[in-house]
Each structure stands twice: as C-alpha cells, then as structure tokens.
Amino acid sequence: MTQEQRLLESYQQAADVHRIATRAVRRAQEESRRLGVPNVYSRNGRLYYDPEQPAAAKPDTAEANEHGLSNDKDADLESI
C-alpha cells in the first residue's frame, strides 16, 4: 500500500467517524428535546440554552454577564 493510499484510507476513516459522531449528537439532542431537557452549548466561553430556559432558571443578568453567560434565544445554534 502506497503512502497516498494510506492517507486516503485515513481520511475516509476520519470522515466516517465524524459522520457517526454527528449523527449520535443529533439523536441525543432530539431525545433531550423530546424529554424536555435543555441542551446547553458553550461557544467562546458563553453558554447558550436550547430551548431557552424558563425565567426562574436563568442566571441573574449582571452575574451572567460577569461570567460570559447568555440566554439569547436567537443565538445561531446550528453553527455550533
């Protein structure tokens, strides 16, 4: 097997792992939504909730800003 063939095989295996992992994450997200459990994402040190947390569960705005937290329901979670 040539070096080029090994690289191609490694790339294909990495693509398969990525595809499987992405599918598993999507299924877990769907199950969490179905069960009413919020999905929490961290991007650049800020937390985003999907769906948005109820008002009683949200951190205090001043405290949240100090810690870089957000409850922005319009955050683009698809790009995470």
Biopython code that builds the backbone (N, CA, C, O; Angstrom):
import numpy as np
from Bio.PDB.StructureBuilder import StructureBuilder

atoms = [
    (1, "MET", "N", (0.859, -1.172, 0.000)),
    (1, "MET", "CA", (0.000, 0.000, 0.000)),
    (1, "MET", "C", (0.907, 1.238, 0.000)),
    (1, "MET", "O", (1.835, 1.349, 0.800)),
    (2, "THR", "N", (0.616, 2.140, -0.899)),
    (2, "THR", "CA", (1.437, 3.341, -1.001)),
    (2, "THR", "C", (1.055, 4.348, 0.082)),
    (2, "THR", "O", (0.012, 4.235, 0.726)),
    (3, "GLN", "N", (1.929, 5.331, 0.260)),
    (3, "GLN", "CA", (1.671, 6.394, 1.236)),
    (3, "GLN", "C", (0.377, 7.117, 0.890)),
    (3, "GLN", "O", (-0.415, 7.431, 1.778)),
    (4, "GLU", "N", (0.161, 7.379, -0.377)),
    (4, "GLU", "CA", (-1.051, 8.083, -0.820)),
    (4, "GLU", "C", (-2.308, 7.268, -0.489)),
    (4, "GLU", "O", (-3.316, 7.829, -0.060)),
    (5, "GLN", "N", (-2.247, 5.964, -0.685)),
    (5, "GLN", "CA", (-3.387, 5.101, -0.364)),
    (5, "GLN", "C", (-3.663, 5.103, 1.137)),
    (5, "GLN", "O", (-4.818, 5.119, 1.561)),
    (6, "ARG", "N", (-2.599, 5.086, 1.938)),
    (6, "ARG", "CA", (-2.777, 5.109, 3.394)),
    (6, "ARG", "C", (-3.404, 6.430, 3.844)),
    (6, "ARG", "O", (-4.272, 6.449, 4.716)),
    (7, "LEU", "N", (-2.960, 7.526, 3.244)),
    (7, "LEU", "CA", (-3.539, 8.823, 3.588)),
    (7, "LEU", "C", (-5.009, 8.883, 3.208)),
    (7, "LEU", "O", (-5.830, 9.391, 3.972)),
    (8, "LEU", "N", (-5.342, 8.370, 2.037)),
    (8, "LEU", "CA", (-6.729, 8.360, 1.595)),
    (8, "LEU", "C", (-7.586, 7.502, 2.524)),
    (8, "LEU", "O", (-8.698, 7.890, 2.881)),
    (9, "GLU", "N", (-7.072, 6.342, 2.911)),
    (9, "GLU", "CA", (-7.807, 5.469, 3.827)),
    (9, "GLU", "C", (-8.002, 6.145, 5.186)),
    (9, "GLU", "O", (-9.079, 6.053, 5.775)),
    (10, "SER", "N", (-6.975, 6.816, 5.680)),
    (10, "SER", "CA", (-7.087, 7.525, 6.959)),
    (10, "SER", "C", (-8.130, 8.635, 6.869)),
    (10, "SER", "O", (-8.929, 8.817, 7.787)),
    (11, "TYR", "N", (-8.122, 9.369, 5.775)),
    (11, "TYR", "CA", (-9.101, 10.439, 5.572)),
    (11, "TYR", "C", (-10.520, 9.865, 5.540)),
    (11, "TYR", "O", (-11.430, 10.429, 6.147)),
    (12, "GLN", "N", (-10.706, 8.768, 4.848)),
    (12, "GLN", "CA", (-12.027, 8.144, 4.768)),
    (12, "GLN", "C", (-12.487, 7.658, 6.135)),
    (12, "GLN", "O", (-13.662, 7.799, 6.476)),
    (13, "GLN", "N", (-11.587, 7.093, 6.916)),
    (13, "GLN", "CA", (-11.943, 6.648, 8.260)),
    (13, "GLN", "C", (-12.311, 7.830, 9.152)),
    (13, "GLN", "O", (-13.268, 7.752, 9.922)),
    (14, "ALA", "N", (-11.563, 8.913, 9.052)),
    (14, "ALA", "CA", (-11.874, 10.109, 9.840)),
    (14, "ALA", "C", (-13.236, 10.673, 9.446)),
    (14, "ALA", "O", (-14.003, 11.098, 10.310)),
    (15, "ALA", "N", (-13.540, 10.680, 8.163)),
    (15, "ALA", "CA", (-14.840, 11.164, 7.692)),
    (15, "ALA", "C", (-15.962, 10.278, 8.224)),
    (15, "ALA", "O", (-17.020, 10.785, 8.597)),
    (16, "ASP", "N", (-15.749, 8.966, 8.265)),
    (16, "ASP", "CA", (-16.751, 8.046, 8.804)),
    (16, "ASP", "C", (-16.984, 8.300, 10.294)),
    (16, "ASP", "O", (-18.129, 8.321, 10.745)),
    (17, "VAL", "N", (-15.910, 8.493, 11.058)),
    (17, "VAL", "CA", (-16.034, 8.765, 12.494)),
    (17, "VAL", "C", (-16.795, 10.069, 12.705)),
    (17, "VAL", "O", (-17.661, 10.142, 13.576)),
    (18, "HIS", "N", (-16.486, 11.092, 11.925)),
    (18, "HIS", "CA", (-17.168, 12.384, 12.039)),
    (18, "HIS", "C", (-18.653, 12.237, 11.732)),
    (18, "HIS", "O", (-19.492, 12.791, 12.442)),
    (19, "ARG", "N", (-18.980, 11.499, 10.689)),
    (19, "ARG", "CA", (-20.380, 11.286, 10.307)),
    (19, "ARG", "C", (-21.136, 10.561, 11.423)),
    (19, "ARG", "O", (-22.249, 10.953, 11.774)),
    (20, "ILE", "N", (-20.542, 9.515, 11.975)),
    (20, "ILE", "CA", (-21.180, 8.733, 13.041)),
    (20, "ILE", "C", (-21.363, 9.594, 14.292)),
    (20, "ILE", "O", (-22.426, 9.569, 14.912)),
    (21, "ALA", "N", (-20.325, 10.360, 14.666)),
    (21, "ALA", "CA", (-20.411, 11.206, 15.851)),
    (21, "ALA", "C", (-21.466, 12.292, 15.682)),
    (21, "ALA", "O", (-22.221, 12.570, 16.613)),
    (22, "THR", "N", (-21.526, 12.900, 14.517)),
    (22, "THR", "CA", (-22.524, 13.942, 14.254)),
    (22, "THR", "C", (-23.927, 13.372, 14.361)),
    (22, "THR", "O", (-24.812, 14.001, 14.943)),
    (23, "ARG", "N", (-24.135, 12.201, 13.811)),
    (23, "ARG", "CA", (-25.450, 11.547, 13.883)),
    (23, "ARG", "C", (-25.816, 11.252, 15.341)),
    (23, "ARG", "O", (-26.961, 11.455, 15.746)),
    (24, "ALA", "N", (-24.852, 10.775, 16.127)),
    (24, "ALA", "CA", (-25.115, 10.458, 17.536)),
    (24, "ALA", "C", (-25.474, 11.719, 18.317)),
    (24, "ALA", "O", (-26.380, 11.691, 19.150)),
    (25, "VAL", "N", (-24.781, 12.816, 18.061)),
    (25, "VAL", "CA", (-25.080, 14.076, 18.759)),
    (25, "VAL", "C", (-26.474, 14.552, 18.395)),
    (25, "VAL", "O", (-27.234, 14.952, 19.277)),
    (26, "ARG", "N", (-26.826, 14.520, 17.127)),
    (26, "ARG", "CA", (-28.165, 14.961, 16.693)),
    (26, "ARG", "C", (-29.259, 14.122, 17.349)),
    (26, "ARG", "O", (-30.286, 14.652, 17.774)),
    (27, "ARG", "N", (-29.035, 12.823, 17.429)),
    (27, "ARG", "CA", (-30.035, 11.950, 18.067)),
    (27, "ARG", "C", (-30.165, 12.265, 19.553)),
    (27, "ARG", "O", (-31.272, 12.290, 20.091)),
    (28, "ALA", "N", (-29.037, 12.504, 20.215)),
    (28, "ALA", "CA", (-29.072, 12.851, 21.633)),
    (28, "ALA", "C", (-29.784, 14.186, 21.844)),
    (28, "ALA", "O", (-30.541, 14.334, 22.803)),
    (29, "GLN", "N", (-29.551, 15.159, 20.958)),
    (29, "GLN", "CA", (-30.228, 16.451, 21.056)),
    (29, "GLN", "C", (-31.741, 16.269, 20.896)),
    (29, "GLN", "O", (-32.525, 16.837, 21.655)),
    (30, "GLU", "N", (-32.135, 15.479, 19.911)),
    (30, "GLU", "CA", (-33.560, 15.236, 19.678)),
    (30, "GLU", "C", (-34.204, 14.570, 20.894)),
    (30, "GLU", "O", (-35.305, 14.944, 21.297)),
    (31, "GLU", "N", (-33.520, 13.586, 21.477)),
    (31, "GLU", "CA", (-34.062, 12.899, 22.647)),
    (31, "GLU", "C", (-34.195, 13.856, 23.833)),
    (31, "GLU", "O", (-35.192, 13.823, 24.554)),
    (32, "SER", "N", (-33.191, 14.704, 24.030)),
    (32, "SER", "CA", (-33.258, 15.680, 25.118)),
    (32, "SER", "C", (-34.448, 16.611, 24.934)),
    (32, "SER", "O", (-35.165, 16.907, 25.890)),
    (33, "ARG", "N", (-34.657, 17.072, 23.705)),
    (33, "ARG", "CA", (-35.799, 17.956, 23.433)),
    (33, "ARG", "C", (-37.112, 17.221, 23.702)),
    (33, "ARG", "O", (-38.040, 17.779, 24.286)),
    (34, "ARG", "N", (-37.175, 15.971, 23.271)),
    (34, "ARG", "CA", (-38.393, 15.179, 23.471)),
    (34, "ARG", "C", (-38.689, 15.000, 24.952)),
    (34, "ARG", "O", (-39.850, 14.995, 25.361)),
    (35, "LEU", "N", (-37.633, 14.853, 25.762)),
    (35, "LEU", "CA", (-37.799, 14.653, 27.197)),
    (35, "LEU", "C", (-37.904, 15.962, 27.969)),
    (35, "LEU", "O", (-38.110, 15.958, 29.182)),
    (36, "GLY", "N", (-37.762, 17.079, 27.266)),
    (36, "GLY", "CA", (-37.862, 18.380, 27.919)),
    (36, "GLY", "C", (-36.597, 18.806, 28.644)),
    (36, "GLY", "O", (-36.638, 19.695, 29.495)),
    (37, "VAL", "N", (-35.484, 18.186, 28.317)),
    (37, "VAL", "CA", (-34.207, 18.524, 28.933)),
    (37, "VAL", "C", (-33.497, 19.518, 28.013)),
    (37, "VAL", "O", (-33.312, 19.235, 26.829)),
    (38, "PRO", "N", (-33.093, 20.684, 28.543)),
    (38, "PRO", "CA", (-32.442, 21.661, 27.663)),
    (38, "PRO", "C", (-31.052, 21.193, 27.231)),
    (38, "PRO", "O", (-30.307, 20.597, 28.008)),
    (39, "ASN", "N", (-30.730, 21.476, 25.986)),
    (39, "ASN", "CA", (-29.370, 21.266, 25.501)),
    (39, "ASN", "C", (-28.602, 22.543, 25.806)),
    (39, "ASN", "O", (-29.091, 23.640, 25.538)),
    (40, "VAL", "N", (-27.404, 22.409, 26.363)),
    (40, "VAL", "CA", (-26.591, 23.565, 26.715)),
    (40, "VAL", "C", (-25.323, 23.512, 25.883)),
    (40, "VAL", "O", (-24.642, 22.488, 25.820)),
    (41, "TYR", "N", (-25.018, 24.637, 25.244)),
    (41, "TYR", "CA", (-23.848, 24.722, 24.374)),
    (41, "TYR", "C", (-22.926, 25.811, 24.892)),
    (41, "TYR", "O", (-23.387, 26.812, 25.442)),
    (42, "SER", "N", (-21.648, 25.623, 24.722)),
    (42, "SER", "CA", (-20.666, 26.642, 25.085)),
    (42, "SER", "C", (-19.936, 27.053, 23.819)),
    (42, "SER", "O", (-19.407, 26.217, 23.086)),
    (43, "ARG", "N", (-19.918, 28.352, 23.579)),
    (43, "ARG", "CA", (-19.202, 28.877, 22.423)),
    (43, "ARG", "C", (-18.464, 30.131, 22.854)),
    (43, "ARG", "O", (-19.073, 31.089, 23.329)),
    (44, "ASN", "N", (-17.163, 30.117, 22.687)),
    (44, "ASN", "CA", (-16.322, 31.229, 23.097)),
    (44, "ASN", "C", (-16.559, 31.605, 24.557)),
    (44, "ASN", "O", (-16.563, 32.787, 24.901)),
    (45, "GLY", "N", (-16.754, 30.616, 25.407)),
    (45, "GLY", "CA", (-16.928, 30.855, 26.830)),
    (45, "GLY", "C", (-18.321, 31.287, 27.244)),
    (45, "GLY", "O", (-18.546, 31.557, 28.424)),
    (46, "ARG", "N", (-19.262, 31.362, 26.318)),
    (46, "ARG", "CA", (-20.648, 31.752, 26.640)),
    (46, "ARG", "C", (-21.536, 30.526, 26.537)),
    (46, "ARG", "O", (-21.362, 29.687, 25.653)),
    (47, "LEU", "N", (-22.493, 30.434, 27.454)),
    (47, "LEU", "CA", (-23.433, 29.322, 27.440)),
    (47, "LEU", "C", (-24.705, 29.725, 26.703)),
    (47, "LEU", "O", (-25.215, 30.831, 26.885)),
    (48, "TYR", "N", (-25.204, 28.830, 25.880)),
    (48, "TYR", "CA", (-26.458, 29.031, 25.165)),
    (48, "TYR", "C", (-27.354, 27.839, 25.479)),
    (48, "TYR", "O", (-26.896, 26.697, 25.530)),
    (49, "TYR", "N", (-28.633, 28.119, 25.688)),
    (49, "TYR", "CA", (-29.588, 27.080, 26.057)),
    (49, "TYR", "C", (-30.566, 26.856, 24.913)),
    (49, "TYR", "O", (-31.032, 27.807, 24.285)),
    (50, "ASP", "N", (-30.869, 25.604, 24.651)),
    (50, "ASP", "CA", (-31.832, 25.227, 23.618)),
    (50, "ASP", "C", (-32.727, 24.144, 24.199)),
    (50, "ASP", "O", (-32.224, 23.047, 24.443)),
    (51, "PRO", "N", (-33.993, 24.362, 24.433)),
    (51, "PRO", "CA", (-34.658, 25.651, 24.280)),
    (51, "PRO", "C", (-34.255, 26.595, 25.404)),
    (51, "PRO", "O", (-33.630, 26.194, 26.386)),
    (52, "GLU", "N", (-34.632, 27.860, 25.233)),
    (52, "GLU", "CA", (-34.284, 28.862, 26.230)),
    (52, "GLU", "C", (-34.841, 28.442, 27.587)),
    (52, "GLU", "O", (-35.949, 27.914, 27.676)),
    (53, "GLN", "N", (-34.068, 28.681, 28.637)),
    (53, "GLN", "CA", (-34.501, 28.317, 29.989)),
    (53, "GLN", "C", (-35.691, 29.172, 30.414)),
    (53, "GLN", "O", (-35.829, 30.314, 29.975)),
    (54, "PRO", "N", (-36.555, 28.615, 31.275)),
    (54, "PRO", "CA", (-37.619, 29.445, 31.861)),
    (54, "PRO", "C", (-36.998, 30.575, 32.679)),
    (54, "PRO", "O", (-35.876, 30.441, 33.165)),
    (55, "ALA", "N", (-37.709, 31.670, 32.831)),
    (55, "ALA", "CA", (-37.187, 32.850, 33.517)),
    (55, "ALA", "C", (-36.672, 32.521, 34.918)),
    (55, "ALA", "O", (-35.660, 33.079, 35.341)),
    (56, "ALA", "N", (-37.342, 31.633, 35.641)),
    (56, "ALA", "CA", (-36.938, 31.302, 37.005)),
    (56, "ALA", "C", (-35.587, 30.599, 37.041)),
    (56, "ALA", "O", (-34.887, 30.662, 38.052)),
    (57, "ALA", "N", (-35.217, 29.939, 35.968)),
    (57, "ALA", "CA", (-33.965, 29.176, 35.958)),
    (57, "ALA", "C", (-32.805, 29.964, 35.364)),
    (57, "ALA", "O", (-31.669, 29.492, 35.399)),
    (58, "LYS", "N", (-33.058, 31.152, 34.820)),
    (58, "LYS", "CA", (-31.999, 31.937, 34.194)),
    (58, "LYS", "C", (-31.101, 32.563, 35.256)),
    (58, "LYS", "O", (-31.579, 32.968, 36.316)),
    (59, "PRO", "N", (-29.793, 32.643, 34.971)),
    (59, "PRO", "CA", (-28.918, 33.346, 35.912)),
    (59, "PRO", "C", (-29.218, 34.835, 35.882)),
    (59, "PRO", "O", (-29.697, 35.364, 34.879)),
    (60, "ASP", "N", (-28.928, 35.510, 37.003)),
    (60, "ASP", "CA", (-29.089, 36.954, 37.085)),
    (60, "ASP", "C", (-28.283, 37.599, 35.960)),
    (60, "ASP", "O", (-27.143, 37.204, 35.716)),
    (61, "THR", "N", (-28.862, 38.590, 35.270)),
    (61, "THR", "CA", (-28.223, 39.188, 34.102)),
    (61, "THR", "C", (-26.852, 39.756, 34.419)),
    (61, "THR", "O", (-25.906, 39.511, 33.671)),
    (62, "ALA", "N", (-26.712, 40.510, 35.507)),
    (62, "ALA", "CA", (-25.420, 41.087, 35.869)),
    (62, "ALA", "C", (-24.399, 39.994, 36.143)),
    (62, "ALA", "O", (-23.258, 40.059, 35.686)),
    (63, "GLU", "N", (-24.827, 38.993, 36.893)),
    (63, "GLU", "CA", (-23.926, 37.880, 37.199)),
    (63, "GLU", "C", (-23.593, 37.105, 35.939)),
    (63, "GLU", "O", (-22.448, 36.696, 35.747)),
    (64, "ALA", "N", (-24.583, 36.896, 35.076)),
    (64, "ALA", "CA", (-24.359, 36.171, 33.831)),
    (64, "ALA", "C", (-23.354, 36.903, 32.953)),
    (64, "ALA", "O", (-22.483, 36.280, 32.346)),
    (65, "ASN", "N", (-23.475, 38.230, 32.885)),
    (65, "ASN", "CA", (-22.546, 38.999, 32.066)),
    (65, "ASN", "C", (-21.121, 38.890, 32.594)),
    (65, "ASN", "O", (-20.173, 38.830, 31.811)),
    (66, "GLU", "N", (-20.963, 38.864, 33.917)),
    (66, "GLU", "CA", (-19.636, 38.719, 34.516)),
    (66, "GLU", "C", (-18.976, 37.411, 34.099)),
    (66, "GLU", "O", (-17.761, 37.343, 33.913)),
    (67, "HIS", "N", (-19.795, 36.376, 33.954)),
    (67, "HIS", "CA", (-19.272, 35.051, 33.648)),
    (67, "HIS", "C", (-19.389, 34.702, 32.172)),
    (67, "HIS", "O", (-19.054, 33.585, 31.776)),
    (68, "GLY", "N", (-19.859, 35.637, 31.351)),
    (68, "GLY", "CA", (-19.950, 35.389, 29.912)),
    (68, "GLY", "C", (-21.072, 34.458, 29.530)),
    (68, "GLY", "O", (-20.985, 33.774, 28.510)),
    (69, "LEU", "N", (-22.137, 34.413, 30.333)),
    (69, "LEU", "CA", (-23.266, 33.535, 30.040)),
    (69, "LEU", "C", (-24.309, 34.281, 29.219)),
    (69, "LEU", "O", (-24.394, 35.508, 29.272)),
    (70, "SER", "N", (-25.096, 33.534, 28.463)),
    (70, "SER", "CA", (-26.134, 34.149, 27.648)),
    (70, "SER", "C", (-27.355, 33.252, 27.620)),
    (70, "SER", "O", (-27.239, 32.029, 27.705)),
    (71, "ASN", "N", (-28.513, 33.853, 27.504)),
    (71, "ASN", "CA", (-29.760, 33.124, 27.301)),
    (71, "ASN", "C", (-30.409, 33.619, 26.017)),
    (71, "ASN", "O", (-31.634, 33.684, 25.916)),
    (72, "ASP", "N", (-29.590, 33.963, 25.049)),
    (72, "ASP", "CA", (-30.060, 34.534, 23.796)),
    (72, "ASP", "C", (-30.758, 33.464, 22.975)),
    (72, "ASP", "O", (-30.113, 32.585, 22.404)),
    (73, "LYS", "N", (-32.095, 33.547, 22.919)),
    (73, "LYS", "CA", (-32.841, 32.519, 22.195)),
    (73, "LYS", "C", (-32.634, 32.618, 20.699)),
    (73, "LYS", "O", (-32.942, 31.677, 19.968)),
    (74, "ASP", "N", (-32.112, 33.756, 20.226)),
    (74, "ASP", "CA", (-31.891, 33.932, 18.812)),
    (74, "ASP", "C", (-30.477, 33.502, 18.390)),
    (74, "ASP", "O", (-30.085, 33.674, 17.236)),
    (75, "ALA", "N", (-29.724, 32.946, 19.337)),
    (75, "ALA", "CA", (-28.352, 32.508, 19.005)),
    (75, "ALA", "C", (-28.422, 31.450, 17.928)),
    (75, "ALA", "O", (-29.321, 30.608, 17.926)),
    (76, "ASP", "N", (-27.490, 31.494, 17.034)),
    (76, "ASP", "CA", (-27.450, 30.542, 15.928)),
    (76, "ASP", "C", (-26.799, 29.250, 16.405)),
    (76, "ASP", "O", (-25.584, 29.078, 16.303)),
    (77, "LEU", "N", (-27.613, 28.354, 16.922)),
    (77, "LEU", "CA", (-27.086, 27.101, 17.472)),
    (77, "LEU", "C", (-26.690, 26.126, 16.387)),
    (77, "LEU", "O", (-25.893, 25.220, 16.632)),
    (78, "GLU", "N", (-27.228, 26.292, 15.197)),
    (78, "GLU", "CA", (-26.906, 25.368, 14.129)),
    (78, "GLU", "C", (-25.435, 25.475, 13.728)),
    (78, "GLU", "O", (-24.869, 24.506, 13.224)),
    (79, "SER", "N", (-24.814, 26.617, 13.938)),
    (79, "SER", "CA", (-23.431, 26.783, 13.529)),
    (79, "SER", "C", (-22.450, 26.293, 14.581)),
    (79, "SER", "O", (-21.238, 26.369, 14.378)),
    (80, "ILE", "N", (-22.953, 25.794, 15.699)),
    (80, "ILE", "CA", (-22.084, 25.326, 16.782)),
    (80, "ILE", "C", (-21.584, 23.938, 16.457)),
    (80, "ILE", "O", (-20.834, 23.354, 17.238)),
]
sb = StructureBuilder()
sb.init_structure("model")
sb.init_model(0)
sb.init_chain("A")
sb.init_seg("    ")
for serial, (resi, resn, name, xyz) in enumerate(atoms, 1):
    if name == "N":
        sb.init_residue(resn, " ", resi, " ")
    sb.init_atom(name, np.array(xyz, "f"), 0.0, 1.0, " ", f" {name:<3s}", serial, name[0])
structure = sb.get_structure()
